[in-house]
Amino acid sequence: MKLAPALVVSVLALLAACCADDSAALRTSAGARSASDAPATIAGTLLDAASGEPVPNVTVRGPRSSSSRSDERGRFELDGLAVGDEGEVTAETGDGRRASVPVRPLRAGRLEVVLHLARAARDD
């Protein structure tokens, strides 16, 4: 029995496509974590609203009572968060400058934010 070359090529292409899809699905299910298992992190920078300069050594608070202290470049990182966490990221300096940013339900991975620390307006 002699098969037409076009038919043989078509069957081989179909088999290759099926096997490629199955192996990709296996790699995905074996190597990836579900979104609910993946960690979420909020990272950011504290800046002075007036000067634009980084603000070091300030405690930053976030969802799940997480906290961190800004480094010399004003950078901070809030770890230990989970997908779906939400709330607010806040910071306040000893001299009364404050900033906050709302946080929608987190996705897996890293959320980058910038907080601009400013003094509260006075009602005189």
Number of C-alpha atoms within 10 A of each C-alpha: 3 4 7 8 8 9 10 11 11 11 11 12 12 12 11 11 11 11 12 12 10 11 11 11 12 12 10 11 11 9 9 11 11 9 14 12 11 14 17 22 19 21 16 20 19 26 21 18 17 10 9 11 13 19 21 18 16 19 16 23 19 24 20 14 9 15 19 18 17 21 17 12 14 20 20 23 22 23 18 14 22 21 17 13 16 17 14 13 22 18 22 17 17 8 7 10 15 18 21 17 15 11 16 11 11 20 19 17 14 16 15 10 14 16 22 21 24 16 15 10 6 5 4 3
